[in-house]
């Protein structure tokens, strides 16, 4: 009896195994699948034919037609169809919304960005803005809502497994995540809401400085710290989605608060200017302290400006305290400084490495800068949406067999 007709569970297992192998593959043959998955030839052919019927694969010109085969029966060739569906990744930050439409392999098809005023924010206004941003991204991608098979939103709030955020004392989390899981239920069959730092960790693990690393923290480090934590290859969430929340830094000596590297750089530069300790040849002297920003300080530090470099290094001990806490609590091997500020964080990281305490007992974590830039949450949201589509593809109506669609 053919393996495809023994039991539904075995049939599904074979489909899942082959799809997992070919999702990222170039053109391949049944022999390639047999070698990779270990099926019989007849089962492999049946699986490939079904995945083709579902629209996930396309049959390509055979090997003889492309000049790769000359004798005997030409091998049938197949390829995954990344255009068969679309995913959407949304970075719903406090002051911005970015929606990215991508294919099933995460290649960007269209992006839309919208600035929002946090002072005028409300749950309903935020829901409408998010929908409008996704709609604009779909237009630019030349895709429609019907093409979406999975959607992921990253928000600056804890998120539980159901996609909900807990109550915050001033309502901030409810404004940042106004039940997006309900908002987008009509847009996609799979909707995933995640904390933005968790998606930064997804991005670092799939495309960035944590590829191949199971134990790491992606530390969003701009205005406030946010941590996405991976332990033994699993992202931590917690009962209410609060794993990695950094309000605890208020109680950590040498860190003192959840404020990120950007305001700390500015404060260090202002303090140095006010105390008269900035070298006379530093360009900081020509700047208005009140309008100073972290990018300016770090750009000057990168150019070798002694005053800016000294201010940046002043922030190092606080980052060392953060790294020491995560290293001690979770035994991670790497802290990835993530977000837009990572590009200029070299002097801060150098000072942090010098300041890591010797009393951790465990080996101290490495501290490295991300290379993914300001779009890291968008990158993670798209990656998470692809992951969700990939794991559930065979259950989605978009990829159902024609006879199953007819019965639906």
N, C-alpha and C positions, 0 to 999 in steps of 0.2 A: 504494500500500500504506500502511495506517495506521502511524503512527510507533510505536504500542504493540505492533505485531506484527512489526517488522523484526528486531530482535535482542534477546535477553534483557538485554544490557548497556544498550541504549538505553531499554528499558522500565524497568529499575531506575533509570537516571538520571532519567527523567521522574518516577517515584514519589518519589525522594529530593528532587528540586527542588521539587515541589509541596508535599510534607510540610514541608520547611524553611520555605516561605513561609507556610503556614497554621497552623503550630503555635501561634503567638502571635496569630493573627487572630481578630476577631469574625466574625459570620456573613458569608459571602461567596458569590459566584456563580461559575459557570464563566468568565464574562467577566472577573471580577476576576483569576482564575488566568491566563487567557490574557494579560492585560495585564502581569502580574507576571513570568511565566515564559516567555512567547513560544511556547506550544504552539498547534497547530491546535485548533479547537473539538472535533472528534471525539476527539482524543487527550486533551484536558483532561477531557471527560466520562468517558472510559474510566478515566483516572487517579482521578478523584473517586469513581467507582463502586467501583473496587477498594479504595481507602482506606476507603470506607464499609463494604464487605464485611469488611475486616480489623478493623473495630471502632474505627478511629482517628478517623473522621468520622461525623457524624450528619446525615441530611438533615432540614432544617428546613421549616416551612410556607413555601410559595412566596411570592413578593413580592406577589402579588395578595391572598393570605390575610391578610397583615399590613398591607395598605393602602398599599404602596409601588409598586404597579403596576396600571394600569387598562386598558391596550389590548394586544391581541395575545396571544401565548403567554407565560404568566408564567414568569419565570426561576426555575430550581431554585436553592435556597439550601442551603448546607452550613455546618457548624460543627465545629471540632475538639472532641474528647471528652477533656478532661483527666482525667475520672474513669475512663477506660478501663484505667488501671493505677495502681500506687502505687510511689513511690520511698522509700527510707529513707536518711537522713543521720545518722551517729553521730559524736559528739564523745567520743572515748575518752581523756579527759585523765588526768593522773596521779592525781588525787583525786576524779574524778567521771566518770560516764557519762551522756550525754544522747542519746536516740534520738528522731528526728523523722520521722514518716510524712507524706508530702506527695503531692499529685496530680502529674500529668505536667507541670504548669506551675510546680510548686514551692510551691503554696499548702498551708499546714500543715493536716493533718487530725487529728493527735494527737501528743502529746509525753510522754515519760517521762524522769525524772531519777533518778539513784542516786548517792549519795555512797559512795566506797570508801576504805578505809584503806590508803594506800600501804605502810605498814609490814607489813601482813598480805597483801600482794599476791603472787600467783603466777600463772603462765600459765594453769593450768586454772581457778583461781578467777576470773580476769579473763574468760576465754572464757564461763564460765557466767553471769557478771554481765552481759556484753554481750548474750547471747542473751535473758536475762530482761528486760532493759531494752527491747529491740526488741519482744519479745512483749507487754509492757505497753503500749507505744506503739501497737501494732497494735490491741489491745483498745480503747484510747481512741479510735482512729480508726475503729473498726468495720470494719476490714479484716482479711484473713487473709494468711498466708504466700503463698498462691497468687496474691494480687494483686500481689506485689512483682515489678517488672521490672528494677530496678537498685538497688544498695545501695552506699554509700560510707562508709568509716570513716576518721576523722582521728586520728592518733596522734602523741605527742611523741617521734618517732624518725625517722631517715632511712628512706625506703621506695624500693626499686628498682621497675623497671617490672613485675616479676612480683608486686609486693605484699609482698615480703619485706624484713626489716630486717637489716642486717649485725650481726656479733657485736660487742658492747660489752664493755669490759674487766670490768665488774661485773655483766653480764647485764641491765642496765636496759632496753635496747632490746628484748630478747626478752620481757621482762615487759610492756612497753608494747604490743608488737605480737606476740602469741603466735600468729603465723600466722593472723590473722583471715581471710585470703583462703580458707583451708581451712574455718574455722569456719562461714562464711556461704555456702559453695558450695551447700549444700542449701537455702538460703533464697531465693536469687535467681539468675537466669541471668547477670546481670552484677554482678560484685563488684569494687569498686575500693578500694584502700587507699592513703592519701596521708598525707604529713607534715602536721601541723596547721597550720604556717605556710603551706604551699602552699595549703591550703584557705582560709586567711585571705586569701591573694592572689586566689583565685577569687572569694571574697565581695566583696572590694574592687573587683575588675574588673567584676563583674556588678551589684552593688547599692550600692557605696560610693564612696569618695573617689577611686578610680582608673577610674571609668567613662569610656571614651573615651581612656584613656591606655595606651600600649603598653609603656612603660618605667618600671617602678616597683618598689618593694619594700614588701611588707606586713610590718611589723615587730611581731610579737607582743612585748609589752614589759612584761609583768607580772613574775613572779618571775625568769624568765630570758628573754633575747632569743632569738627564733626568726625566721627570715627566709624569706618566700616571694618569689621573684624572677621578674619578668616582663621579658624583653628582646625587643624587636621583636614583642611580642604573644604570645610563647611562654614558658610557665613552665619554668624550669630545674630539672632533676632531678639529673644527674650519674650516674656509673657505678654508685654504690651508693645513690643517693638522697640524697646528702649535700650537694648544692648549697644554700648558705644556712646550713649548720651554723656555729654561732658560737663554738666553742671557740677559733678563731683570735683572738678578741678578747683572749685571755690575753696575746698578743704585741703588741697595739696600744697604743701610748703614749697615755695619757689616757683609755683605756677600761678596760684591765686585766683584764677577765673578761667572761663571758657573763651575769653577773647583770643582771637587768632593772631597770626604773625603780623598781619598788616597793621592793625592799630598799635601793636607793641613796637614795631619799627618806627612809626610816626612818633609815639611817645618818647622813645629813646632819643630820637633826633631832636625833638623839642626840648627835652630835659638837658641835653648837651649844649644846645644853643643858649638856654636860659642860664646855665651854670658857667658859661664861658670856656668850656673845655674843648670846643671844636677848634681844630687847627686853623690858623689864620688864612691859609690858602685853600680851604675847603669851599666848594661851590655852595654848600649849605648856607653860608653867610649871606648870599644874595637872594635867598628865598624867604617868602613870608611864612613864618611858622604855622600860622592859622590855616593856610591853604596847602600845606605840605601833605603829600600822600606817599604811601608805601612804594609805589612804582618808581617815583622820583628818587627816593632814598636808595632803593636797590639798584636802579640804573646807574646812579652815581657810584655806588659801591663797586659795581661791575667794571666801571671805568677806572677804578683805582683811587677814587677820592677818599682820602684818609678819614675825614670826618664821617662820611656816610658809612664807610667800612666799619668804623668803630661802633656806630649806632646799630648796624646790623648784627654785629657780633654780640652786642649787649643782650640781644634777644635769645641767643643760643642756650643759656642755662634753663630758660623756661621750656624750650623744646626738649632739652635733655630730661627735664622732670616729667614731661608728658611721655616721652619714650620709655623712661625708667618705669613708670607706672604700668604701662601696657606690657612691657617686657616682663615685669614681675607678676602681674595678674594672669596673663594669658600665655606666657612663654613663647611669644612670637619671635621670629628671627629677623623680621624686616619691618621698619616703619617707612612708609612711602609718603613723603610730603607732597600733597596733591592740590590741584586747583591752579588758577592763574598765577599765584604767587610763587609756585615751584620754580619757574624759569629763573628767578633771581635769588633763590633761597640758598645758594651755595655758601656764602659766608656764615649764614645762620646755622646751617647744618654742620659746617666745620667747627664752629664754636660749640655746638651741642655735643658733638662727638668728644670734644676735649673735656666737656663738663659732665659726661655720664658718670654717675657715682660708681665707686668700686664695691659698694655694699650690696649689690643686687643678688650675689651668690650665683644666680644663673648667668650664662653668657649674655652680655648686653646685645640688644637688637641692633642690626645695621640701621642707619638712617640714610635714605636716598631720596633724590628728587624725582618726581614724576616727569615724564616727557609728554604727557597727554594734554597739557594746557587747560584753558578755561572751559573747554567743551567736554571735560571728563564725565560729567553726569549724563550728558546726552549720549556719549559713547557707551556708557554703562547701561543706559536705558534701552538703546537699540540692541546691545548684546543680550540683555535680559529678555527682551521681546523675542529675539531670534531663538534663544534657549527654550522659551515657553512654546513657541511654534514648533520647534524641532521635537520636543518631548511629547507633544499632543497632536501632531500632524494627522495621524491616522484616525483620530476621533473627530476631526473637524469636518463640517459639511462641505467646505470648499474642496476637500480631497476625498470625498466619499465616492464609492463605486456608483456608476449610473443607476443600477437597479435599486441601490439604497436611497439615492436621491428621489427616485420615482415613488418609493414607498413613503417617504417623509411627508 
